[in-house]
Amino acid sequence: VVGTRSSVFLPLKHLSTIIVDEEHDASYKQSEGMPTYNARDIAILRGKNLNIPVVLGSATPSIESYYNSAKGKYNLFELMERYGSASYPSVELVNMFDEEDKDQIFSRSLLENITERLNKKEQVILLHNRRGYSSMLYCMECGYIFTSSKTSVPLTYHKIYNQLVCHHTEERYSIPKKCIECESEQLTFKGIGTEQIETEINKFFPNARIARFDSDSTSKKNAYKEILKDFEDYKSDILIGTQMVSKGFDFHNVTLVGVLNADIGLFSPDFRSSERIFQLLYQVCGRSGRGEKKGKAIIQSFNTDDPYIMCSSIMNTKKYYNILMADRLELDYPPFSKIIRILLKGKNLKELEKT
C-alpha cells in the first residue's frame, strides 16, 4: 500500500514492514483537526507493537531520528554515493550584498549560469519559497502593513487575481486606495513572490519557455501533472517554484538549481527554522545533476555566514548535525527534551481558568 500520512492507521492483517519516505517532512504531522499525530512516530509505535521493521528514509533526517541513531536506538545506514552515474552538484554561495544593486532578484553569476544552460539546451529549476507577486502592502507614511482580519498575518498581493490574499485562510481583499490608519494614499508593495520572479525572468530570457510550480498554478485539477510532464518532456526550460520543487523530482536534464533567497524563514520565531532551512536547501540542491551531466547549484543569501546556510552550501551533513545538536542542547530543546502543548477549550472562561 502506498499512501499519505493517514495510511499508517490502515488495518492490514499481515503487515510486515513500514517505510516512511522523506521522514523529516513536516507534512507527516497532523496539527489541525483531531486526532493530532505525527505519522512517522505512529509508524515507529506500530512497528514496535507488531515487532516489525520500520525504515525511515531521508537525505536530511530529522534531528530526532539522527539523535536516536547516535544513541543506538535506531540503526543508521548511510548511502555514500548517488544512484547510477550521477555525482553530487557543485554549490556556489553568492553574497547578495556584493551585488551592484541590493534590490536585484538575480545575481550576475546566476544569470550567466542560466544563459550557459539554455545555450546547451539544459534545464533550470529556480526556488523561491514565497508565492504570489509581492509579500506585503504597506503605507509609506506611517509604516502600517495590511494584515488579515482573522490571522493578523501580512497579506500577499497576487497579480493574477489583483487582490490581497491571506495564505492561511485563503480569504481575499480588494486593493485599498488609502491607508486605514493615517488615510495616506502613499501605499507600496514590498517583497517578491514566484509570480514576480516569473515576470522578471521573462525580461532576461524572452525566448525561454518558463513554467511556474506553486499552489496557485497547480490549483486546477491535474495542473501539477501537466506542468511536471511538460518539464520532463523538455517543453519548458525553466521551472520556478516554492518548496514544492525541492521534493524528490528526478529530471536528468536539470543541470542548474538556483535558490533566490535562502534567508526566507531564517529568523522566524521557531526553534526548528534553521533545521527546515538546511533541509530545504540541501534537498533542492540535490535536484541538480541527477543524470550523467554534471550539476551545479547557486544559493543567493544576505546571510552567507549563517552556519546552516554555510553547511548546506558545502553539503556537509555531519557538520550541520554537530552545530544543531550543540544549539539544541544549550537551550534544552528537542531531542534533549519534549515540548507538549496543552489546549483547553470551554464556553465559560472563569470555569476554564479554574480548571
Sequence and secondary structure as in RCSB ss.txt:
>XXXX:A:sequence
VVGTRSSVFLPLKHLSTIIVDEEHDASYKQSEGMPTYNARDIAILRGKNLNIPVVLGSATPSIESYYNSAKGKYN
LFELMERYGSASYPSVELVNMFDEEDKDQIFSRSLLENITERLNKKEQVILLHNRRGYSSMLYCMECGYIFTSSK
TSVPLTYHKIYNQLVCHHTEERYSIPKKCIECESEQLTFKGIGTEQIETEINKFFPNARIARFDSDSTSKKNAYK
EILKDFEDYKSDILIGTQMVSKGFDFHNVTLVGVLNADIGLFSPDFRSSERIFQLLYQVCGRSGRGEKKGKAIIQ
SFNTDDPYIMCSSIMNTKKYYNILMADRLELDYPPFSKIIRILLKGKNLKELEKT
>XXXX:A:secstr
    GGGGG   TT   EEEETTT GGGEE SSSS EEHHHHHHHHHHHHT  EEEE SS  HHHHHHHHTTSS 
     S STT    EEEEEEGGGSSSTT SS HHHHHHHHHHHHTT EEEEE S  SSBSEEEETTT  B B TT
T  B EEETTTTEEE TTT  EE   SS TTT    EEEES  HHHHHHHHHHH TTS EEEESTTTT STTHHH
HHHHHHHTTS SEEEESGGGGSS   TTEEEEEES TTTTTTSS TTHHHHHHHHHHHHHTTSS SSS  EEEEE
ES TT HHHHHHHTT HHHHHHHHHHHHHHHT TTSS         S HHHHHH 
